[in-house]
């Protein structure tokens, strides 16, 4: 008796192993085409990287130089990053001299290395598409190009893969899980130790790349549950236990290190965002992804997947197996609290797995159709491409014109600008309370207190409880920062302006865009002449801020080092 339903019926054609081996050369162009398209799309966003990526960059620098897991040397260890696997890649890059050292042919390596790494990882995703398709389809190159190009034209996928964040690594981990499931299912080897260990390790990689990545530890046991026949449950249970162990060993080791280093079971980022239990409203967010992808495109995808499931074949089994991690990706997206950043940065695995399952099903179904049926499909595909493509072009143009939180803007207005204030005042141990800290951690000389709580445990707990009075008490009675930067909704939320300790203890240096300002502690200013110098520097920095805002896709110097000011 076999262990799975993957074995084809006697009258069906077996998986095309020999033809695929003869055409193995096709993997190169099949992967290269969508990779080039991805690179061209990514070039639209220039050298932009999101400021949150700067937080991980700063931690990578600290770890690489031996200061430990700290935001800045001199601060205590805090897990202000949520992507240890991505952090490890950045640390290795710095040790190798590829990151945080200088330039690559005139391009700053803090731009070139993360973006090049993302390109390589995305090419790995497309290689996974080919590996999965070659196990069950006679046209693996077509499947790869179709699925890969679908990912490469979706702004949400491309933007966040080249943002400096960990999305491309998570994409590869989830694509790898789907590939292992498909290939082992096609060979009737799903219940063997190899696939079990591989899926467990890839799930651990996903969990160490993003906190919600731990959900993919359920992919292998769920796939076993779906495909195992009655009477083979004992063997399936043993394989599921093996997969769980393969996941638990590396991930458990990291949890133990986390506790011993930070004395917490959760990263500070998760505490600050106060992630709660799943809600119906949360899962309703999935409909936002349907609208983003385009209703006609999603409907067409559902129809071809349904058609593929309706006929027993190796592709049907593959589709079932890819649907398992896709369902988990949708569940993770629904559980996570909505992010303030646009373009659905938590949806990356959905685009990867959704593109793969639709491509596998579409190539199988269309291959069985006659000429008239293919003509109808072609019309639907063109219509869906026009409708979805018009939305994506608008999204790409909008994001290119106004990208979210450019790291280089924070380098300027929270790093270099405050370095000038420190020099004017001659401070030896300055501190700064600010809502954005990535670029400032890379360039600032002031020790940072993260107003958003991502890298500050005490403030993270206040954020979780929405206790803004607690934040004010902590800032004014305990931290007593040399400088405070506040603007926009953050300023309104914290309500510093209504606190008598703030009014009495701080003086405004100058305004900032978005209804904000920069303040200095009164006792640090020796007289009117020094205040005038601070205000003059504020005006000069405001002009530099405006220039950086006018070029949000540009970089901000060859190297980001503490102490630099606006020249």
DRENMARMAR-516606 format. One record per residue: x, y, z of N, C-alpha, C in turn; residue in three letters. Coordinates in steps of 0.2 Angstrom, whole numbers, plus 2048, in hexadecimal, padded with zeros to 3 digits. Each point is the difference from the previous one (the first is absolute). Layout:
XYZXYZXYZALA...
//
This chain:
8047FA8007FC806800804806800UNK7FF8057FC8048068007FE805805UNK8048058027FF8048057FC8067FEUNK8008027FA7FC8067FE7FC7FF7FAUNK7FC8057FE7FB8007FB8048027F9UNK8068018018048037FA8017FB7FAUNK8007FA8018017FB7FB7FB8007FBUNK8028017F97FB8017FB7FC7F97FEUNK7FA8017FE7FC7FA7FE8047FD7FAUNK7FE7F97FF8047FC7FB7FF8037F9UNK7FA8037FF7FF8037F98038077FFUNK8038038058038077FF8078007FEUNK8028057FE8078017FE804802806UNK8067FC801804801806803807800UNK8038038058048068008058007FBUNK8028057FC8048007FB808800802UNK8027FB8048078018028058007FBUNK8007FC7FB8057FF7FB8008077FBUNK7FA8027FE8008067FC803806804UNK7FE800806803806804807800801UNK8037FA8008077FF8018048027F9UNK7FD7FE7FB8028027F98008077FFUNK7FB8048038008077FF802804806UNK8047FD8048028038078038077FEUNK8038017FA8038067FE7FB806801UNK7FA7FE7FF7FA805800800804806UNK8037FD8067FF804806804807800UNK8058017FC8048068007FB8057FDUNK7FE8007FA7FC8057FD7F9801804UNK7FD7FA8027FA801804801804806UNK8057FF8048018048068038077FEUNK8048017FB8038067FE7FA8057FEUNK7FB7FE7FC7FB8057FD7FD803806UNK7FD7FD8057FC804805805803804UNK8067FE8018058038048028077FDUNK8018007FA8018067FC7FB805801UNK7FA7FE7FF7FA8048017FF803807UNK8027FB805800803807805805801UNK8067FF7FD8058068007FE8067FDUNK7FD8007FA7FD8067FD7FB803804UNK7FB7FC8037FB803804803804806UNK8057FC8038038038068048067FFUNK8038017FA8038067FE7FC806801UNK7F97FF7FF7FC806800800804807UNK8027FC805800803807807802802UNK8058007FB8068038018047FD806UNK8038058048047FD8067FC801807UNK7FA8017FF7FB8008068017FA804UNK8008018078007FB8057FC802806UNK7FB7FC8027FC803806804800806UNK7FE8058048048028068007FA805UNK7FB7FC8018007FA8048067FB7FEUNK8028007FA8067FC7FE806802803UNK8008078018068038038017FD808UNK7FB7FE8038007FE8078047F97FFUNK7FF7FC7FC8037F97FF8078027FEUNK8018057FB8078027FE804801806UNK7FD8058048048028068027FA805UNK7FB7FB8018027FA8048057FC7FDUNK8008007F98057FC7FC807803802UNK8008067FF8078048028027FE807UNK7FC8018058027FF8078027F8801UNK7FC7FC7FD8027F98018077FE7FCUNK8018037FA8067FF7FC806803804UNK8008058038068038038017FE807UNK7FB7FB8038017FD8067FD804806UNK7FB8057FE7FD8038067FA7FC802UNK7FE7FB7FD7FA7FC8027FA8027FCUNK7FA7FD8027FA8027FD7FD806803UNK8038067FE7FD8068037FF8057FAUNK7FB8058017FF8047FB8068057FEUNK8038028068068047FF8057FE806UNK8068007FF8057FF8057FF804806UNK7FF7FE8067FF8048067F97FF802UNK7FB7FD7FC7FA7FF8027FF7F8803UNK7FC7FF8047FF7F98027FD7FB7FBUNK8017FA8007FE7FB7FB7F8800800UNK7FD8017FA7F98008007FE7FD7F9UNK7FC7FB7FF7FE7FD7FA7FB8057FCUNK8038057FD7FC8057FD8007FE7F8UNK8017FA7FF8007FE7F97FB7F9800UNK7FD7FF7FA7FB7FA8008037FB7FBUNK8068017FD8027FC7FB8077FD801UNK8017FC8058077FE8018047FC7FAUNK7FC7FD7FC8037FC7FB8038067FAUNK7FC8057FF8028057FC806804803UNK7FF8018068068038048067FD7FFUNK8007F98008067FC8008038017F9UNK7FC8007FA8028017FA8048077FFUNK7FD8058048038077FF807800804UNK8007FC8068068008048067FC7FBUNK7FE7FB7FD8057FC7FC8028057FAUNK7FC8047FE8018057FA805805803UNK7FF8028068058058038077FD801UNK8007F98038067FD8018047FF7F9UNK7FC7FF7FB8047FF7FA8028067FCUNK7FE8068038028067FD7FB8027FAUNK7FA7FD8007FB8027FB7FB805802UNK7FF8018077FB804803803805805UNK7FD806800802805805808801800UNK8038007FA8078027FF8018067FBUNK7FC8007FB8028057FB7FB8007FAUNK8027FF7FA7FC8007FA8017FA7FCUNK7FC7FE7FC8007FB7FA8008047FAUNK8058017FC8008047FA7FC807800UNK8018038067FD8078017F97FF803UNK7FE7FA8027F97FF8038027FF807UNK7FD8038058017FF8077FF7F8802UNK8047FD8047FF7F98017FA7FF805UNK7FE8058037FA7FF8047F98007FCUNK8018027FA7FB7FF7FB8017FA7FBUNK8067FF7FE8027FB7FB8007F9803UNK8027FF8068007F98037F97FD802UNK7FC8048037F97FD8027FC7FF7F9UNK8018057FC7FC7FF7F98037FA7FCUNK8068008008037FA7FC7FE7F9803UNK8018008077FE7FA8047F87FE7FEUNK7FC8068007F97FE7FF7FF7FE7F9UNK8048027FB7FF7FE7F98027F87FFUNK8067FE8048027F98007FB7FC803UNK7FD8028067FB7FC8037FA8007FCUNK7FE8057FD7FA7FF7FB8017FC7FBUNK8068007FD8027FB7FB7FF7F9802UNK8027FF8077FF7FA8037F97FE801UNK7FB8048017F97FF8007FE7FD7F9UNK8028047FB7FE7FD7F98037FA7FEUNK8067FE8038037FA7FF7FC7FA804UNK7FD8028057FC7FC8047FA7FE7FCUNK7FD8057FC7FA7FF7FC8027FB7FBUNK8068007FD8027FC7FA8017F9803UNK8037FF8068017FA8037F97FC802UNK7FB8048027FA7FE8027FC7FD7FAUNK8008057FB7FD7FE7F98037FA7FDUNK8068008008037FA7FC7FE7F9803UNK7FE8008067FE7FA8037F97FD7FDUNK7FC8057FE7F97FE7FE7FE8037FAUNK8038047FD7FE8037F98047FF7FBUNK7FD7FF7FA8047FF7FA8038077FDUNK7FE8058038028077FE803804806UNK8057FE8038028038068038077FFUNK8038017FA8028077FE7FA805800UNK7FB7FE7FD7FA8047FF7FD802807UNK7FF7FB8047FE801807804805803UNK8077FF8008058058037FF8077FEUNK8008017F98008067FD7F9804802UNK7FA7FC8007FA802801800803808UNK8027FB8047FF802808805805801UNK8068007FE8058048017FF8077FEUNK7FD8017FA7FF8077FD7FA803804UNK7FB7FB8027FA803804803803806UNK8057FD8048038038068048067FEUNK8038007FA8058067FE7FC8067FFUNK7F98007FE7FD8067FE7FB802806UNK8007FD8057FC802806804805804UNK7FE8068008048058048017FE808UNK7FB7FD8038007FE8078067FB801UNK8017FB7FB8057FC8018078037FEUNK8018047FB8068037FE802805805UNK7FC8048028028068058037FD806UNK7FC7FB8038037FE8078057FB7FFUNK8017FD7FB8067FC7FF8078047FFUNK7FF8067FE8068047FF800806805UNK7FC800805800805805805800805UNK8057FB8008057FF8057FD7FC806UNK7FA7FE8007FD7FB8058017F97FDUNK7FD7FC8048017F88007FB7FD7FBUNK7FC8037FC7FB7FD7FC8027FB7FBUNK8068017FD8027FC7FB8037F9803UNK8028008068027FA8037FA7FC803UNK7FB8038027FA7FD8027FD7FD7FAUNK8008037FA7FD7FE7FA8047F97FEUNK8078008008037FA7FF7FF7FA804UNK7FF8028077FE7FA8057FA7FD7FEUNK7FB8047FF7F97FE7FE8007FC7FAUNK8038037FB8007FD7F98047F9801UNK8058008048047F98017FB7FB803UNK7FC8028057FC7FB8037FB7FD7FBUNK7FD8057FC7FB7FD7FB8047FC7FBUNK8068017FE8047FC7FC8017F9802UNK8028008078017F98037FA7FC800UNK7FA8038027FA7FD8007FE7FD7F9UNK8018047FB7FE7FE7F98047FA7FEUNK8078018008047FB7FE8007FA803UNK7FF8008078007FA8047F97FC7FFUNK7FB8047FF7F97FE7FF8007FC7F9UNK8038037FB8007FD7F98037FA800UNK8057FF8048047FA8007FE7FB806UNK7FA8018037FD7FC8058057FF806UNK8048068028047FF8057FF805805UNK7FA8038017FF8058048017FE808UNK7FE7FA8018017FD8078077FE802UNK8058017FC8077FE801803805804UNK8067FE8038038058058038067FCUNK8028007FA8038057FC7FC806800UNK7FA7FF7FD7FB8067FF7FE803807UNK7FF7FB8057FE803807805804803UNK8077FE7FF8058058038018067FCUNK7FF7FF7F98018067FC7FB806802UNK7F97FD8007FB805802801803807UNK8027FC804801802807805806800UNK8067FF7FD8058058007FE8067FCUNK7FD7FF7FB7FD8067FC7FB804804UNK7FC7FD8047FB803804804804806UNK8067FD8028048038058038077FDUNK8027FF7FA8038067FC7FA805800UNK7FA7FE7FE7FB8057FF7FE804807UNK8007FC8067FF802806806805803UNK8067FF7FD8058048028018067FCUNK7FC8007FA8008067FC7FA805802UNK7FB7FD8027FA8048027FD7FD805UNK7FD8038067FD7FD8057FA7FB7FEUNK7FC8037FB7FA7FC7FE8037FA7FCUNK8067FF7FE8027FB7FC8007F9804UNK7FF8008067FF7FA8047FA7FC7FEUNK7FB8037FD7FA7FD7FD8027FB7FBUNK8058007FD8027FC7FA8027F9803UNK8018008078027F98037FA7FB7FFUNK7FA8037FF7FA7FC7FF7FF7FD7F9UNK8048037FB7FF7FE7F98017F87FFUNK8067FE8038017F97FE7FB7FB804UNK7FE8018067FB7FB8037F98017FDUNK7FE8067FE7FA8017FC8007FD7FAUNK8068007FC8007FD7FA7FF7F8801UNK8047FE8057FF7F88017F97FF802UNK7FC8048047FA7FF8027FB7FF7F9UNK8018057FC7FC8007FA8017FA7FBUNK8077FE8008017FB7FB8017F9802UNK8017FF8078007F98027FA7FC7FFUNK8017FA7FE7FA7FB8007FF7FD807UNK7FA7FD8017FF7FD8068047FA801UNK8027FE8068057FB801807801800UNK8028067FE807802800801806805UNK7FC801804800806805806800804UNK8027F98028068008058068027FCUNK8017FE7FA8068027FD8008087FFUNK7FA8037FE7FF8077FF802804807UNK7FE7FD805801803807807800801UNK8047FB7FF8078008018038057FCUNK7FF8017F98038057FC7FE807803UNK7FA8018027FE807803804801806UNK8017FB8048048028068078027FEUNK8037FC7FB8068027FD8018077FEUNK7FB8027FC7FF8077FD800805806UNK7FC7FE805800805806806800804UNK8047FB8008078008038058047FCUNK7FF7FF7FA8058047FB7FE808801UNK7FA8018017FE807801802803807UNK7FF7FB805801802807807801802UNK8057FC7FD8078018028038077FFUNK8008027FA8028077FE7FC805803UNK7FA8008007FC805802800800808UNK8007FB8038007FF807807803803UNK8057FE7FC806803802800808800UNK7FD8027FB8008088007FC802806UNK7FA7FD8017FC802806804800806UNK8047FB801804800806805805801UNK8038027FA8058057FF7FC807802UNK7FA8017FD7FD8068017FE801807UNK7FE7FB8047FF800807806802804UNK8067FD7FE8068018048038077FFUNK7FE8027FA8038077FE7FC806802UNK7F97FF7FE7FC8068017FB7FF806UNK7FF7FA8027FC7FE8067F98017FEUNK7FE7FE7FA7F98007FD7FF7FB7FBUNK7FA7FE7FF7FE7FA7FC7FE8037F9UNK7FE8078007FE8037F98058067FFUNK8018017F98048067FF7FC806802UNK8048058017FD8078027FC8027FBUNK8017FF7FA7FC8037FA7F97FD801UNK7FF7F98027FA7FD8007FC803806UNK8038018067FD8038067FD8077FEUNK8048047FD7FE8077FE7FA8007FCUNK8007FB7FB7FA8007FB7FA7FD803UNK8017FD8067FA7FD8047FC7FB7FCUNK8037FC7FD7FD7FB7FC7FB7FC804UNK7FA7FF7FE7FB7FC8047FE7FA7FDUNK7FA7FD8027FE7FA7FD7FC8027FAUNK7FF7FB7FB7FD8017FA7F9802801UNK7FD8047FC7F98038007FD7FF7F9UNK7FA8008007FC8007F98028067FCUNK8018068038018067FC8077FF7FDUNK8057FD8048077FF7FD7FF7FC7FAUNK7FD7FA8008007FC7FA7FC8037FBUNK7FC8058017FC8037FB8058047FBUNK8068028038058037FC8027FD7FAUNK7FF7F98008027FC7FA7FD8037FAUNK7F98028017FD8037FA8038067FDUNK8048048048048057FE8067FE7FBUNK8027FA8018057FD7FB7FD7FE7FAUNK7FA7FE8007FC7FE7FA7FF8067FCUNK7FE8068037FF8067FC8068027FDUNK8068008048068027FE8037FC7FAUNK7FF7F98008027FC7FA7FB8017FAUNK7FA8028017FB8007FB7FB7FB800UNK7F98018017FB7FB8018007FB7FAUNK8018037FA8007FB7FA8057FB800UNK8068038028067FC8007FF7FA805UNK7FE8028067FF7FB8067FA7FB7FEUNK7FB8037FD7FB7FB7FE8027FB7FBUNK8048037FB8037FB7FB8057FB803UNK8048028058047FC8037FC7FA804UNK7FB8028047FC7FC8037FD7FA7FCUNK7FD8037FA7FD7FB7FB8057FB7FDUNK8068027FF8057FB7FD8027FB805UNK8018038078027FC8057FB7FA801UNK7F98038007FB7FB8018007FB7FBUNK8018027F98007FB7FB8067FB800UNK8058038038067FB8017FE7FB805UNK7FD8028057FE7FC8067FB7FB7FEUNK7FC8017FA7FB7FC7FE8027F97FCUNK8068007FF8037FA7FC8067FD803UNK8007FA8018057FD8048068007FBUNK8068038038068007FC806802805UNK8068007FE805802804800807802UNK7FD8047FB7FF8088017FB801806UNK7FB7FC8007FB800805803800807UNK8047FB8018037FF806805806802UNK8038027FB8058068017FC806802UNK7FA8017FD7FC8068017FE7FF808UNK7FD7FA8027FE7FF807806802804UNK8067FE7FF805801804803807801UNK7FF8047FA8028078017FA804803UNK7FA7FE8007FB803803801800808UNK8037FB802801800808804805802UNK8068027FE8048068027FD8067FEUNK7FC8007FA7FD8067FE7FA802805UNK7FC7FB8037FB801805804803806UNK8057FD8028048038068028077FFUNK8038027FA8028067FE7FA805801UNK7FA7FE7FE7FA8058007FE800807UNK8017FB8047FE800807805805804UNK8068007FE8058048047FF8077FEUNK7FE8027FA7FE8067FE7FA803804UNK7FB7FC8007FA802804801801807UNK8057FC803801800807804807802UNK8058027FC8048058017FC807801UNK8028048047FD8078018028047FAUNK7FB8037FD8018047FA806805801UNK8058007FB8068048007FF8077FDUNK8038058037FF8077FE8038017F9UNK8057FB7FE8038017FA7FB7FD7FAUNK8018047FB7FB7FE7FA8037FA7FCUNK7FC7FE7FC8027FA7FB8007FA803UNK7FD7FE8067FF7FA8028077FC801UNK8048028048077FD8018007F9803UNK7FA7FF8048007F98037FD7FB7FBUNK7FE8027FA7FD7FB7FB8057FD7FBUNK8068008018057FE7FB7FF7F87FFUNK8007FC8067FF7F97FE7F97FE7FCUNK7FB8048017FA7FF7FD8018017F8UNK8048057FE8018017F98047FA7FDUNK8057FE8048047FA7FE7FC7FA7FFUNK7FD7FE8057FC7FA8007FA8007FBUNK7FD8068007FA8007FC8028007F9UNK8058037FE8038007F98017F97FEUNK8047FD8048027F97FE7FA7FB7FFUNK7FB8008057FA7FC7FF7FC8017FAUNK7FF8077FF7FC8017FA8047FE7F9UNK8068028008047FE7FA8007F87FFUNK8017FC8058007F98007F97FE7FDUNK7FB8028037F97FF7FE7FF8027F9UNK8018067FE7FF8037FA8037FC7FAUNK8077FF8018037FC7FA7FD7F97FFUNK7FE7FD8067FD7F97FF7F98017FDUNK7FC8048027F98017FD8008027F9UNK8048057FF8008037F98037FB7FBUNK8057FC8028037FA7FC7FB7FB7FEUNK7FA8008047FB7FB7FE7FA8037FBUNK8008068007FB8037FC8018007F8UNK7FB8017FD8008007F88028087FFUNK8008017F98028067FE7FB806802UNK7F97FE8007FB805802801802807UNK8017FA804801802807806804802UNK8057FF7FC8068048027FF8077FEUNK7FC8017FA7FF8077FE7FC803806UNK7FB7FD8037FC803805805802806UNK8047FB8028058018058048067FFUNK8028017F98058057FE7FC807801UNK7FA8007FE7FC8068017FF802808UNK7FF7FB8047FF802807807802803UNK8057FD7FE8078028028028077FEUNK7FE8027FA8028067FE7FC805804UNK7F97FF8017FC805804802800807UNK8027FB803802800807807804800UNK8047FF7FB8078038007FF807800UNK7FB8037FC7FF8077FF7FD803806UNK7FC7FC8037FC803806805800806UNK8047FB8018047FF8068068057FEUNK8037FF7FA8068047FE7FF808801UNK7FA8027FE7FF807801800802807UNK7FE7FC8058008028078077FF802UNK8047FC7FE8077FF8028048067FEUNK7FF8027F98048057FE7FF806804UNK7F98028027FF805804803800807UNK8007FA8038037FF806808801800UNK8037FE7FA8078008008028087FFUNK7FC8037FC8018087FF7FF803806UNK7FB7FF8047FF8038068057FF805UNK8027FA8018067FE8058068037FEUNK8028007F98068037FE800808801UNK7FA803800800807801800802808UNK7FE7FB8048008028078017F9804UNK8067FD8008017FA8047FF801807UNK7FF7FB8047FF800807806801804UNK8018048048058018058077FF7FDUNK8038047FB8067FE7FE806800805UNK8047FC8018057FF8058058077FFUNK8018027FA8058057FF7FD807803UNK7F98008007FD806803801800808UNK8007FB8038017FF807807801801UNK8057FE7FC807801801801808800UNK7FC8047FC8018078007FD803806UNK7FA7FF8017FC8048058007FE807UNK8027F98018017FE8078077FE802UNK8047FF7FB8077FE8018058067FFUNK8018027FA8058067FF7FD806803UNK7FA8027FF7FE806803801801808UNK7FF7FA8038018018088077FF801UNK8047FD7FC808800801802808800UNK7FD8047FC8028078007FE803807UNK7FA7FF8027FE8028078057FE805UNK8027FA8008057FD8058068047FFUNK8038017FA806804800800807802UNK7FA8037FF8008078027FF801808UNK7FD7FB8038008008078067FD804UNK8047FC7FC8067FD8037FE7FA804UNK7FB7FD7FF7FD7FA8058057FA7FFUNK8017FD8058047FA8007FC7F9800UNK7FA8018047FC7FA8007F98027FEUNK7FE8027FA7FA8027FE7FB7FA800UNK7F98028017FB7FB7FF7FB8037FCUNK7FC7FC7FC7FB8027FB7FA7FC801UNK7FA8038017FA7FC7FF7FC8027FAUNK7FF7FB7FB7FD8017FA7FC7FA7FDUNK7FB8017FC7FC7FB7FE8037FC7FAUNK8058027FC8037FC7FB807800802UNK8037FA7FF8077FF8038057FC7FBUNK7FE7FD7FB8047FC7FC8068047FDUNK7FF8057FC8058057FE804803805UNK7FD8028068038038058057FC804UNK7FE7F98008047FB8048077FF7FCUNK8008017F98057FF7FC805806800UNK7FD8068018048067FF800805806UNK7FC7FF8058008058068057FE805UNK8028068048047FF8057FC800807UNK7FA8028007FB7FF8057FE7F9802UNK8007FE8067FD7F98017F8801800UNK7FD7FB7FC7F98017FF7FC7FD805UNK7FA8038017FA7FD8037FB8007FBUNK7FE7FA7FE7FB7FF7FB7F9801802UNK7FD8067FD7FA8028027FA7FB7FEUNK8027FC7FB7FB7FB7FE8007F9803UNK8058008058017FA8048037FA7FDUNK8028007F98037FA7FD8067FE803UNK8048058038077FE802800803808UNK7FB8008038008038077FA7FC804UNK8027FB8047FB7FC8037FB803804UNK8028058047FB8048057FB8037FBUNK8028047FB7FB8037FC7FC7FB7FCUNK8037FB7FE7FC7FB7FD7FA7FD804UNK8017FF8077FB7FE8047FB806800UNK8028068007FB8058007FC8017FAUNK8037FE7FA7FD8007FA7FB7FB800UNK8017FA8037FC7FA8007FA802804UNK8008048057FB8028047FD8067FEUNK8028037FB7FE8077FE800805805UNK8057FF8058018058068058057FEUNK7FD8067FD8048057FE802804806UNK7FD8018058028038068067FC803UNK8007FA8008067FC8028068027FCUNK7FF8017F98068027FC802806803UNK7FC8058018028078028047FF807UNK7FD7FC8048038008078077FD7FFUNK8017FB7FC8067FD7FF8058047FCUNK7FE8047FB8058057FD802805804UNK7FB8038048028078038037FE807UNK7FE7FA8038037FF8078067FB800UNK8007FC7FB8067FB8008058027FBUNK7FE8007FA8058017FA802807800UNK7FC8058008028078008058017FAUNK7FE7FF7FA8048007FA8038077FFUNK8058017FD8038067FE7FC8047FBUNK7FD7FC7FB7FC8027FB7FA7FC7FFUNK7FB8037FD7FA7FD7FF7FE8027F9UNK7FE7FB7FC7FD8017F97F97FD800UNK7FB8047FD7F97FE8007FD8037FBUNK7FB7FD7FD7FD8037FA7F97FB7FEUNK7FC8037FC7FA7FD7FE7FC7FD805UNK7FD7FA7FE7FC7FC8058047FE806UNK8067FF8008047FE806800805805UNK8008077FE8008058047F9801804UNK7FB7FF7FC7F98018027FF7FA805UNK8027FA7FF7FF7FA804804801807UNK8068027FF8048008077FE806804UNK7FD8057FD7FE806803805803805UNK8068017FD8058038047FF807802UNK7FD8037FB7FF8088007FB802806UNK7FC7FB8037FC8018058037FF807UNK8067FD8008037FE806804805803UNK7FF8038068048058038087FF800UNK8017FA8018087FE8008038017FAUNK7FC7FF7FA8038017FA8008087FEUNK7FB8038028008087FF805803804UNK8017FE8068058038048077FE7FFUNK8017FA7FE8077FD7FF8038017F9UNK7FC8017FB8038007F97FE8067FCUNK8048027FC7FF8067FC8017FD7F8UNK7FB8037FC8007FF7F98068037FCUNK8047FB7FD8058027FC7FD8037F9UNK7FC7FC7FD7FD8027FA7FB7FB7FEUNK7FB8027FB7FB7FC7FE8027FB7FBUNK7FC7FB7FF8027FB7FA7FA7FF7FCUNK8007FD7FA7FA7FE7FC7FB7FC804UNK7FA7FF7FE7FB7FC8037FE803807UNK8008068017FE8038078047FE805UNK8077FF7FF8047FD806805806802UNK8057FD8048058058028067FC804UNK8058038018067FE803801804806UNK8017FD8068018038078067FE803UNK8038058048067FE8047FE802807UNK8037FC8057FF801807803807802UNK7FC804803802807802807801803UNK8017FB8058068018048077FF7FCUNK7FF7FD7FA8067FF7FB8028067FCUNK7FC8058008018067FC803805804UNK8068037FF8038058047FE807800UNK7FD8027FA7FE8077FF7FD8017F9UNK7FE8067FF7FD8027FA8047FF7FAUNK8078018008047FF7FA8007F87FEUNK8007FC8058017F97FE7F97FE7FEUNK7FA8038027FA7FE7FD7FF8027F9UNK8038067FF8008037F98047FB7FBUNK8057FD8038047FC7FB7FC7F97FFUNK7FC7FE8057FC7FA7FF7FB8027FBUNK7FD8058017FA8027FB8038017F9UNK8068037FF8038017FA8017F97FCUNK8037FB8048017FA7FE7F97FC7FEUNK7FB8018047F97FE7FF7FE8027F9UNK8018067FE7FD8037FA8047FD7FAUNK8077FF8018047FD7FB7FE7F97FFUNK7FF7FC8067FE7F97FF7F97FF7FDUNK7FB8058017FA8007FE8008007F8UNK8058047FD8018007F98037FA7FDUNK8047FC8048037FA7FE7FA7FB801UNK7FC8008057FA7FC8007FC8007FAUNK7FE8067FE7FC8017FA8037FE7FAUNK8078007FF8037FE7FA8007F8800UNK8017FD8067FF7F98007F97FD7FFUNK7FB8048027F97FE7FF7FF8017F8UNK8038047FD7FF8017F98037FB7FCUNK8057FC8038037FA7FC8007FA804UNK7FA7FE8017FF7FA8058037F97FEUNK8028007F98037FA7FE807800800UNK8038058028078018008037FD806UNK8077FF8008047FE806802806804UNK8047FF8058028068048077FF802UNK8047FF7FB8078008028037F97FFUNK8078007FF8037F97FF8007FC806UNK8018038068007FC8067FB804805UNK7FD7FC8057FC8028058047FF806UNK8038058038048008067FE805805UNK8017FE8077FE804805804807800UNK7FD8058018048068017FF8057FAUNK7FE7FD7FA7FF8057FA7FB805801UNK8018067FD7FB8058007FE8027F9UNK7FB8047FF7FF8027F98058057FEUNK8047FF7FB8058047FD7FD8067FCUNK
//
